[in-house]
Amino acid sequence: MLIVKADSHGSRQMCRVNKFGFPRTTAKSTEKKVNGFQTGDIVKAVVTSGKKVGTYTGRVAVRKSGSLNIKTVEKTVQGISWKYCRLLHASDGYSYNTTC
């Protein structure tokens, strides 16, 4: 069985505001993709060296630095380089889950 949930593509909010409505941070970057990856993409990472050696498949959260967080079924793995990742499914505003 395939479970599909609408997540969206992001928000229009350009910066965080304080309780009076004045900006308290700088404007967000207009760049949506970092090294070809976007938050919400499904990737497969095969890490061959370093502390986090292994194979991870899951949803990605991008950082401006180029490293990625991968949320798998069991856990979230932080700081995986984009060089180890291969795109399986591009973000389309939905999250997918399969059950048997």
N, C-alpha and C positions, 0 to 999 in steps of 0.2 A: 504494500500500500504506500502511495506517495502522498506526503503531507506538504502542502504549499502554503506559505504564510507571506502576506504582503508586508514588506519592510520599508520601502521607499528608497529614494536615491540620495537623501541628505536633507539639509535644511537651508532656508534662505537667510538665517541669522548671520550677519557679517561679523559681529563681535559680541562679547559678553557685556552686559550692562549691570550697573549697581542698582540699589533699591529705588533710586530717584530717576532711573532711565538714562543716565549718562554712561558713555562707554568707559569700561574699566580695563579693557585689553586692546591690543592692536587688531586691525582687520585680519580676517583669515586669508590664507592664500587662495588665489583664484584657480590654481592648478589642481585638478582633481585626480590626476594619475601621477604616481611616483615610480619611475623606472618601468613603466608599462603595466603596473598593478594598481588596482583601486580597491578601497575598502568594500568588502562584500564578495569579492572574487573567490572562487573555489580553486585552490592550488594543491599541488603535490610537491613537497620538498624532500629531496634526498640529500641529507647533510653527511658529508664524507669525512670532515675533520672538525676538531674543536670539542667543546664541552657537550654540545647537543647532537651528537652523532645519532642518526636514525632516519626513518622515513615518516613523514607527517603529511596527512591529508586533511584539509579543513578550510574553514572560512578565514579570510585574511583581513587584518587591520593594518593599514600602511602608516609609516612614519616618514617625516620629511627627510630624515637622514638616509633612507633607503633600506633600513632593516624592517622586517615585518613581524607581526604577531600572528600566529596561526592558532585558531581555536579548533581543536579536534573534539571528538566525542568525549574523550576522557579528561582532557586538560587543555590549558592554554600555554603554548610555547612562545616565549618572548625573545626577540632579538635575532631572528633568522635572516640571513642575508638574502637579498632578492636574487642573487646569482645561483642559489641552490633550488629555486622555485620554478615550476612549470605550470602554466595556466591550464586548468581543466574546464572551467566554466566562468564566463565573464559575468559581472554583477548586472542583474537586470531588474532590481527592485524587489525581488522575492527571495525567501530562504526556503530551502528544500530539505526534507527529512524523509527517510524511508524506514518503514517498519515491516516486520515479517508477520 
